[in-house]
Amino acid sequence: MILAHTYGPGSLLWRLVYPFHMPLFYIISGYFYKEKDTLTIIKGSYIRLIKPYLFICITVTLIRFVQHLTNPNIQFLDIYGILNGIGPGWFLLSLFWCRLFFNLIIKMRPKHFLILSIIISSIVTMFFPILHIKIHFALPQGLSCLVFLAIGYTAKQKNILTILSSHTFFILTLSIFFWLITCIYGKVEVSNCTYKLWLIDYLGAIGGTCLCYYMAKCINKHSKITSTIICYISKYSIAILSFHSIDYTIFFWHHFDGVIKSENMLTIIALGRFIIAFLSIFITSRIPFLYHLFVGKGLHISNSGPDTIKIH
């Protein structure tokens, strides 16, 4: 995500990653989904998704206010950004809606949740981009990804991981095929509900997710250390997303123009953003408020030192 945002549309990395990097998160969310009453879903999603988004909004507004004091041309209150998602923070809002509506579908039509999710997502992706309807708080994005959450849930119900393991060559070949077709001819931009090839793009997103599964399985088998590090980092994924959203929105990298050669600029920005990502993990792991906000469990830091951490 960080590299794709840095090198931008048109880059090889962007074309390789964008077909699946956002659908992947919805599919994983669907895989771990458990049916709950509506109030519990709203409360849990508010704590895990909306509160971090509010943190992004408040932090960006405060930083821009300070910038506004030194440069009046900088608008410190970005109402449009807050309503539509500040930077990549739109994902938190869209996942909130996606979880809420999927839970309603499961409750009302448990036997037809997959087909209903496909229909709703298809309607949104076909008509929303061309009608130019302004609907705020990433609701269209959330509805457009219902299909991915439903696929993740189906994978868990049907024990799809066993099938992936028993038919590796066949499924891996199909996954690579549809992923490459989407990379070359398609276009997946969940942030604006764009799926250029529609069904093919959906299959490309699923194929890319399957490739990630096989890659993760291979890493876990051959490098336990790497697997442990990835699992540790993934625990702070919302913290990384939140700090990246702040960095993505503030635009302070232009201060390096003229100091660093233009051909090296993107590399420096990518390196800087990775440093920010690892700093977000370090800071979050040591500040109870941030840990509770982004990870969701209580944190007690012992007086014996900052490296002694107990999670309750």
C-alpha positions as CSV (number, residue, x, y, z in Angstrom):
1,M,0.0,0.0,0.0
2,I,2.7,2.5,1.0
3,L,4.8,1.7,-2.1
4,A,1.8,1.9,-4.4
5,H,0.7,5.2,-3.0
6,T,4.3,6.6,-3.4
7,Y,4.9,5.5,-7.0
8,G,1.4,6.2,-8.0
9,P,-0.9,5.2,-10.9
10,G,0.8,4.0,-14.0
11,S,3.8,2.5,-12.2
12,L,4.5,-1.2,-12.6
13,L,4.2,-1.7,-8.8
14,W,0.8,0.1,-8.8
15,R,-0.5,-2.2,-11.6
16,L,0.7,-5.3,-9.8
17,V,-0.6,-4.5,-6.4
18,Y,-3.9,-2.6,-6.9
19,P,-5.9,-5.5,-8.4
20,F,-6.0,-7.2,-5.0
21,H,-4.4,-5.1,-2.2
22,M,-7.8,-3.6,-0.9
23,P,-10.1,-6.5,-1.7
24,L,-7.7,-8.7,0.3
25,F,-8.6,-6.9,3.5
26,Y,-12.3,-7.3,2.9
27,I,-11.9,-11.0,2.1
28,I,-9.9,-11.5,5.3
29,S,-12.5,-9.6,7.3
30,G,-15.2,-11.8,5.8
31,Y,-13.2,-14.9,6.7
32,F,-13.1,-14.0,10.4
33,Y,-16.7,-12.6,10.4
34,K,-19.1,-13.9,13.1
35,E,-22.8,-13.1,13.0
36,K,-23.8,-10.7,15.8
37,D,-26.8,-8.5,16.7
38,T,-26.8,-5.1,14.9
39,L,-26.0,-3.1,18.0
40,T,-23.0,-5.2,18.8
41,I,-21.7,-4.9,15.3
42,I,-22.1,-1.1,15.4
43,K,-20.4,-0.8,18.8
44,G,-17.5,-3.1,17.9
45,S,-17.0,-1.5,14.5
46,Y,-17.1,2.0,16.0
47,I,-14.4,1.1,18.5
48,R,-12.1,-0.7,15.9
49,L,-12.8,1.5,12.9
50,I,-14.5,4.8,13.5
51,K,-12.4,5.8,16.5
52,P,-9.1,5.4,14.6
53,Y,-10.7,7.4,11.8
54,L,-11.6,10.2,14.2
55,F,-8.0,10.1,15.4
56,I,-6.9,10.7,11.8
57,C,-9.3,13.6,11.4
58,I,-8.4,15.4,14.6
59,T,-4.6,14.9,14.1
60,V,-4.7,16.2,10.5
61,T,-6.9,19.1,11.5
62,L,-4.5,20.1,14.3
63,I,-1.4,19.8,12.1
64,R,-3.1,21.8,9.3
65,F,-4.1,24.5,11.9
66,V,-0.5,24.9,12.9
67,Q,0.5,25.1,9.2
68,H,-2.3,27.6,8.6
69,L,-0.8,29.9,11.3
70,T,2.5,30.1,9.3
71,N,0.9,29.9,5.8
72,P,-2.7,31.3,5.5
73,N,-3.0,29.7,2.1
74,I,-3.2,26.2,3.8
75,Q,-6.8,25.3,4.6
76,F,-6.8,23.8,8.1
77,L,-10.4,22.4,8.1
78,D,-10.9,19.9,5.2
79,I,-14.6,19.3,5.4
80,Y,-14.6,17.4,2.1
81,G,-11.8,15.1,3.3
82,I,-13.5,14.4,6.6
83,L,-16.8,13.5,4.8
84,N,-15.2,11.3,2.2
85,G,-12.2,9.8,4.0
86,I,-8.9,11.5,4.8
87,G,-6.3,9.8,2.6
88,P,-6.4,6.0,2.8
89,G,-8.5,6.4,6.0
90,W,-11.6,6.0,3.8
91,F,-11.0,2.3,4.1
92,L,-12.0,2.4,7.8
93,L,-15.3,4.0,7.0
94,S,-16.0,1.7,4.1
95,L,-15.3,-1.4,6.2
96,F,-17.7,-0.1,8.8
97,W,-20.5,0.0,6.3
98,C,-19.5,-3.2,4.7
99,R,-19.6,-5.1,8.0
100,L,-22.9,-3.5,9.0
101,F,-24.8,-4.3,5.8
102,F,-23.3,-7.8,5.5
103,N,-24.5,-8.5,9.0
104,L,-28.0,-7.3,8.0
105,I,-28.0,-9.5,4.9
106,I,-26.9,-12.6,7.0
107,K,-29.8,-11.9,9.4
108,M,-32.5,-11.4,6.8
109,R,-31.4,-13.8,4.0
110,P,-28.8,-16.2,5.5
111,K,-29.2,-18.7,2.6
112,H,-28.8,-16.1,-0.1
113,F,-26.1,-13.8,1.3
114,L,-23.6,-14.4,-1.5
115,I,-25.9,-13.7,-4.4
116,L,-27.4,-10.6,-2.6
117,S,-23.9,-9.3,-1.9
118,I,-22.9,-9.8,-5.6
119,I,-26.0,-8.0,-6.8
120,I,-25.6,-5.0,-4.4
121,S,-21.9,-4.7,-5.2
122,S,-22.5,-5.0,-9.0
123,I,-25.2,-2.3,-8.9
124,V,-23.0,0.1,-7.0
125,T,-19.9,-0.5,-9.2
126,M,-21.9,-0.2,-12.5
127,F,-23.9,2.9,-11.7
128,F,-22.1,4.9,-9.0
129,P,-19.0,6.0,-11.2
130,I,-21.2,7.1,-14.1
131,L,-24.0,8.8,-12.2
132,H,-21.6,11.0,-10.2
133,I,-23.8,10.8,-7.1
134,K,-22.2,12.4,-4.0
135,I,-22.6,10.0,-1.1
136,H,-20.3,10.7,1.8
137,F,-18.5,8.6,4.5
138,A,-17.3,6.0,2.0
139,L,-20.8,4.3,1.9
140,P,-20.6,3.4,-1.8
141,Q,-17.1,1.9,-1.3
142,G,-18.4,-0.2,1.5
143,L,-21.3,-1.5,-0.5
144,S,-19.1,-2.2,-3.6
145,C,-17.0,-4.5,-1.4
146,L,-19.8,-6.6,0.0
147,V,-19.0,-9.2,-2.5
148,F,-15.4,-9.6,-1.2
149,L,-16.5,-9.9,2.4
150,A,-19.1,-12.5,1.3
151,I,-16.4,-14.4,-0.5
152,G,-14.3,-14.4,2.6
153,Y,-17.2,-15.7,4.7
154,T,-18.0,-18.4,2.2
155,A,-14.4,-19.5,2.2
156,K,-14.6,-20.1,5.9
157,Q,-18.0,-21.8,5.7
158,K,-16.9,-24.1,2.9
159,N,-13.4,-24.7,4.2
160,I,-11.9,-23.4,1.0
161,L,-8.4,-23.3,2.4
162,T,-8.4,-27.1,2.3
163,I,-9.3,-27.0,-1.3
164,L,-6.6,-24.5,-2.0
165,S,-4.1,-26.9,-0.4
166,S,-5.3,-30.0,-2.2
167,H,-5.5,-28.4,-5.7
168,T,-2.5,-26.1,-5.5
169,F,-1.3,-26.3,-9.1
170,F,-4.7,-25.8,-10.7
171,I,-5.9,-22.9,-8.5
172,L,-2.4,-21.3,-8.5
173,T,-2.5,-21.3,-12.3
174,L,-6.0,-19.8,-12.5
175,S,-5.1,-17.2,-9.8
176,I,-2.0,-16.1,-11.8
177,F,-4.0,-16.0,-15.0
178,F,-6.9,-13.8,-13.8
179,W,-4.5,-11.6,-11.7
180,L,-2.3,-10.9,-14.8
181,I,-5.4,-10.2,-17.0
182,T,-6.5,-7.6,-14.4
183,C,-3.0,-6.1,-14.2
184,I,-2.7,-5.7,-17.9
185,Y,-6.2,-4.9,-19.1
186,G,-8.3,-4.2,-16.0
187,K,-8.5,-1.5,-13.4
188,V,-9.4,-1.9,-9.7
189,E,-9.8,1.2,-7.7
190,V,-11.9,0.5,-4.7
191,S,-11.6,4.1,-3.5
192,N,-13.8,5.3,-6.3
193,C,-15.7,2.0,-7.0
194,T,-14.0,1.4,-10.3
195,Y,-13.8,-2.1,-11.8
196,K,-13.1,-1.7,-15.5
197,L,-13.7,-5.3,-16.5
198,W,-16.2,-6.0,-13.7
199,L,-16.3,-9.8,-13.4
200,I,-12.8,-10.3,-14.6
201,D,-11.6,-7.6,-12.1
202,Y,-13.4,-9.5,-9.3
203,L,-11.7,-12.7,-10.4
204,G,-8.4,-10.9,-10.6
205,A,-8.8,-9.6,-7.0
206,I,-9.6,-13.1,-5.8
207,G,-6.7,-14.5,-7.7
208,G,-4.3,-12.0,-6.2
209,T,-5.6,-12.8,-2.8
210,C,-5.0,-16.6,-3.4
211,L,-1.5,-15.8,-4.5
212,C,-1.0,-13.9,-1.2
213,Y,-2.3,-17.0,0.6
214,Y,0.2,-19.3,-1.1
215,M,3.0,-16.8,-0.5
216,A,2.1,-16.6,3.2
217,K,1.9,-20.4,3.4
218,C,5.4,-20.7,1.8
219,I,6.9,-18.1,4.1
220,N,5.4,-19.8,7.2
221,K,6.8,-23.2,6.1
222,H,10.3,-22.0,5.2
223,S,11.0,-19.0,7.4
224,K,9.3,-19.0,10.8
225,I,11.2,-15.8,11.8
226,T,9.8,-13.9,8.8
227,S,6.4,-15.3,9.5
228,T,6.6,-14.1,13.1
229,I,7.7,-10.6,12.1
230,I,4.8,-10.3,9.6
231,C,2.3,-11.5,12.2
232,Y,3.7,-8.9,14.7
233,I,3.5,-6.1,12.1
234,S,-0.1,-7.1,11.0
235,K,-1.2,-6.6,14.6
236,Y,-0.5,-2.9,14.1
237,S,-2.1,-2.6,10.7
238,I,-4.7,0.0,11.7
239,A,-2.0,2.1,13.4
240,I,0.2,1.9,10.2
241,L,-2.8,2.9,8.1
242,S,-3.8,5.8,10.4
243,F,-0.3,7.3,10.5
244,H,0.1,6.7,6.7
245,S,-3.2,8.5,6.2
246,I,-1.9,11.5,8.1
247,D,1.4,11.5,6.2
248,Y,-0.5,11.0,2.9
249,T,-2.7,14.1,3.6
250,I,-0.2,16.5,5.0
251,F,2.1,16.6,2.0
252,F,5.4,17.7,3.6
253,W,7.6,15.8,1.2
254,H,7.7,18.8,-1.2
255,H,10.2,20.4,1.1
256,F,12.8,18.1,-0.3
257,D,12.4,19.4,-3.8
258,G,15.6,20.9,-5.0
259,V,17.5,19.3,-2.2
260,I,17.2,15.7,-3.6
261,K,17.5,14.8,-7.3
262,S,14.1,14.2,-8.8
263,E,15.0,10.7,-9.9
264,N,15.7,9.7,-6.3
265,M,12.8,11.6,-4.8
266,L,10.2,8.7,-4.9
267,T,12.8,6.4,-3.3
268,I,13.4,8.8,-0.5
269,I,9.7,9.3,0.0
270,A,9.1,5.5,0.1
271,L,11.9,5.1,2.6
272,G,10.5,8.0,4.8
273,R,7.1,6.5,4.8
274,F,8.4,3.1,5.8
275,I,10.2,4.8,8.7
276,I,7.0,6.4,9.7
277,A,5.2,3.0,9.5
278,F,7.8,1.4,11.8
279,L,7.7,4.5,14.1
280,S,3.9,4.1,14.4
281,I,4.4,0.5,15.6
282,F,7.0,1.6,18.1
283,I,5.0,4.5,19.4
284,T,1.7,2.5,19.5
285,S,3.3,-0.4,21.4
286,R,4.5,1.9,24.1
287,I,1.6,4.3,24.6
288,P,-1.4,2.6,26.3
289,F,-3.9,5.1,24.7
290,L,-2.7,4.4,21.2
291,Y,-2.4,0.7,21.8
292,H,-6.0,0.5,23.0
293,L,-7.2,2.6,20.1
294,F,-5.5,0.7,17.3
295,V,-5.0,-2.8,18.7
296,G,-8.0,-3.0,21.0
297,K,-6.5,-4.6,24.1
298,G,-5.4,-3.2,27.4
299,L,-1.7,-2.4,27.7
300,H,0.3,-2.1,30.9
301,I,3.9,-0.9,30.7
302,S,5.9,-2.1,33.7
303,N,8.1,0.3,35.7
304,S,11.0,-2.1,35.0
305,G,11.5,-0.6,31.6
306,P,9.9,0.2,28.3
307,D,10.6,-3.3,26.9
308,T,8.4,-5.0,29.6
309,I,4.9,-5.0,28.2
310,K,1.9,-7.0,29.5
311,I,-1.2,-7.3,27.4
312,H,-4.5,-8.0,29.2
